[in-house]
């Protein structure tokens, strides 16, 4: 199995993204893809996340990261077949190919900003700036609620993936507003792909309900994964997935 074969088997054609979509991803560093999940899929995912959060309790998210003021879950590859769409959807994988070329899933997690919480400083999901075009990581936010200005929608600074700097290099406090920032709002079921070198961060949830999302994070194939998929893959998960999906996860069998 190789990248081209895996993507072909998962339905990723050369025209899965339009030229305008590719140009927006290159220029702005983000691309909303509307209607990726149906209302029924969103509802089913939210129900399963609630079940997992209740079962895992104070251990929820420990496989990768816990964050005050949020409900987090990690290792979702192993926790329900309904999450497979996050590393298998042709449009999303086509965007990852456009940004990264040869890639693999790094982690699949959920994050729900709780009422009165969720604000983050602007940051990039990489330790240092890179040259434009030499990108190492790319993320996708799977909107499980409508993202609004009131409920903690992610903010980004368009084009900042091409600046060659980090937020702390230019801002006295990356938690402050940036004059060029915009909010990524949209309907539940939308997926927003964003170059992970783009400056971004969650905002404050000023509503009385959690703001829920999945994060399917991808990286170049030579990089360590945020969650070592090979070390965590379960027998039942491996057996239900296809060889192409195994390749995207960078797993070769079970321990």
WOTAFEN-V720020 format. One record per residue. N is the residue number from 1. RES is the residue in one letter. PHI is phi in whole degrees, -180 to 180 (none if undefined). Layout:
BEGIN
n=N res=RES phi=PHI
n=N res=RES phi=PHI
END
This chain:
BEGIN
n=1 res=X phi=none
n=2 res=X phi=-134
n=3 res=X phi=-60
n=4 res=X phi=-62
n=5 res=X phi=-68
n=6 res=X phi=-61
n=7 res=X phi=-67
n=8 res=X phi=-61
n=9 res=X phi=-65
n=10 res=X phi=-94
n=11 res=X phi=86
n=12 res=X phi=-88
n=13 res=X phi=-97
n=14 res=X phi=-64
n=15 res=X phi=-105
n=16 res=X phi=-67
n=17 res=X phi=-118
n=18 res=X phi=-78
n=19 res=X phi=-61
n=20 res=X phi=-65
n=21 res=X phi=-67
n=22 res=X phi=-64
n=23 res=X phi=-64
n=24 res=X phi=-65
n=25 res=X phi=-63
n=26 res=X phi=-67
n=27 res=X phi=-76
n=28 res=X phi=-92
n=29 res=X phi=90
n=30 res=X phi=-148
n=31 res=X phi=-151
n=32 res=X phi=-78
n=33 res=X phi=-119
n=34 res=X phi=-82
n=35 res=X phi=70
n=36 res=X phi=-69
n=37 res=X phi=-107
n=38 res=X phi=-77
n=39 res=X phi=-60
n=40 res=X phi=-67
n=41 res=X phi=-66
n=42 res=X phi=-60
n=43 res=X phi=-62
n=44 res=X phi=-65
n=45 res=X phi=-65
n=46 res=X phi=-63
n=47 res=X phi=-63
n=48 res=X phi=-67
n=49 res=X phi=-63
n=50 res=X phi=-63
n=51 res=X phi=-63
n=52 res=X phi=-65
n=53 res=X phi=-62
n=54 res=X phi=-67
n=55 res=X phi=-70
n=56 res=X phi=-81
n=57 res=X phi=55
n=58 res=X phi=-76
n=59 res=X phi=-96
n=60 res=X phi=-60
n=61 res=X phi=89
n=62 res=X phi=-60
n=63 res=X phi=-59
n=64 res=X phi=-126
n=65 res=X phi=-168
n=66 res=X phi=-114
n=67 res=X phi=-140
n=68 res=X phi=-56
n=69 res=X phi=84
n=70 res=X phi=-137
n=71 res=X phi=-98
n=72 res=X phi=-124
n=73 res=X phi=-133
n=74 res=X phi=-134
n=75 res=X phi=56
n=76 res=X phi=-71
n=77 res=X phi=-53
n=78 res=X phi=-92
n=79 res=X phi=-108
n=80 res=X phi=178
n=81 res=X phi=-65
n=82 res=X phi=-67
n=83 res=X phi=-82
n=84 res=X phi=-60
n=85 res=X phi=-57
n=86 res=X phi=-70
n=87 res=X phi=-121
n=88 res=X phi=-134
n=89 res=X phi=-70
n=90 res=X phi=-58
n=91 res=X phi=-67
n=92 res=X phi=-68
n=93 res=X phi=-65
n=94 res=X phi=-63
n=95 res=X phi=-68
n=96 res=X phi=-63
n=97 res=X phi=-61
n=98 res=X phi=-64
n=99 res=X phi=-80
n=100 res=X phi=-110
n=101 res=X phi=83
n=102 res=X phi=-92
n=103 res=X phi=-143
n=104 res=X phi=-147
n=105 res=X phi=-68
n=106 res=X phi=-96
n=107 res=X phi=-163
n=108 res=X phi=-134
n=109 res=X phi=-131
n=110 res=X phi=-123
n=111 res=X phi=-143
n=112 res=X phi=-119
n=113 res=X phi=-76
n=114 res=X phi=-80
n=115 res=X phi=-54
n=116 res=X phi=77
n=117 res=X phi=-135
n=118 res=X phi=104
n=119 res=X phi=-72
n=120 res=X phi=-125
n=121 res=X phi=-69
n=122 res=X phi=-62
n=123 res=X phi=-156
n=124 res=X phi=-114
n=125 res=X phi=-91
n=126 res=X phi=-156
n=127 res=X phi=-78
n=128 res=X phi=-154
n=129 res=X phi=-66
n=130 res=X phi=-129
n=131 res=X phi=-69
n=132 res=X phi=-53
n=133 res=X phi=94
n=134 res=X phi=-99
n=135 res=X phi=-82
n=136 res=X phi=-111
n=137 res=X phi=-142
n=138 res=X phi=-152
n=139 res=X phi=-119
n=140 res=X phi=-144
n=141 res=X phi=-104
n=142 res=X phi=-100
n=143 res=X phi=-73
n=144 res=X phi=-105
n=145 res=X phi=-135
n=146 res=X phi=-58
n=147 res=X phi=-91
n=148 res=X phi=-128
n=149 res=X phi=-62
n=150 res=X phi=-90
n=151 res=X phi=-107
n=152 res=X phi=97
n=153 res=X phi=-55
n=154 res=X phi=-67
n=155 res=X phi=-103
n=156 res=X phi=-138
n=157 res=X phi=-109
n=158 res=X phi=-55
n=159 res=X phi=81
n=160 res=X phi=-69
n=161 res=X phi=-68
n=162 res=X phi=-103
n=163 res=X phi=-79
n=164 res=X phi=75
n=165 res=X phi=-137
n=166 res=X phi=-110
n=167 res=X phi=-54
n=168 res=X phi=-67
n=169 res=X phi=-75
n=170 res=X phi=-117
n=171 res=X phi=-118
n=172 res=X phi=-65
n=173 res=X phi=-143
n=174 res=X phi=-62
n=175 res=X phi=-75
n=176 res=X phi=-72
n=177 res=X phi=-65
n=178 res=X phi=-107
n=179 res=X phi=-61
n=180 res=X phi=-101
n=181 res=X phi=-71
n=182 res=X phi=-132
n=183 res=X phi=-98
n=184 res=X phi=-90
n=185 res=X phi=-98
n=186 res=X phi=172
n=187 res=X phi=-84
n=188 res=X phi=-54
n=189 res=X phi=100
n=190 res=X phi=-77
n=191 res=X phi=-116
n=192 res=X phi=-108
n=193 res=X phi=-83
n=194 res=X phi=-141
n=195 res=X phi=-57
n=196 res=X phi=-73
n=197 res=X phi=-84
n=198 res=X phi=-70
n=199 res=X phi=-68
n=200 res=X phi=-155
n=201 res=X phi=-179
n=202 res=X phi=-70
n=203 res=X phi=-115
n=204 res=X phi=-70
n=205 res=X phi=-84
n=206 res=X phi=-98
n=207 res=X phi=-103
n=208 res=X phi=-104
n=209 res=X phi=-133
n=210 res=X phi=-62
n=211 res=X phi=-109
n=212 res=X phi=-105
n=213 res=X phi=-159
n=214 res=X phi=-103
n=215 res=X phi=-127
n=216 res=X phi=-102
n=217 res=X phi=-110
n=218 res=X phi=-121
n=219 res=X phi=-146
n=220 res=X phi=-58
n=221 res=X phi=-68
n=222 res=X phi=-85
n=223 res=X phi=-83
n=224 res=X phi=-63
n=225 res=X phi=-82
n=226 res=X phi=-61
n=227 res=X phi=-126
n=228 res=X phi=-67
n=229 res=X phi=-64
n=230 res=X phi=-63
n=231 res=X phi=-71
n=232 res=X phi=-102
n=233 res=X phi=-59
n=234 res=X phi=-96
n=235 res=X phi=-57
n=236 res=X phi=-66
n=237 res=X phi=-68
n=238 res=X phi=-56
n=239 res=X phi=-70
n=240 res=X phi=-87
n=241 res=X phi=-89
n=242 res=X phi=-88
n=243 res=X phi=-56
n=244 res=X phi=-65
n=245 res=X phi=-67
n=246 res=X phi=-56
n=247 res=X phi=-66
n=248 res=X phi=-62
n=249 res=X phi=-81
n=250 res=X phi=62
n=251 res=X phi=-117
n=252 res=X phi=-118
n=253 res=X phi=162
n=254 res=X phi=-116
n=255 res=X phi=-82
END
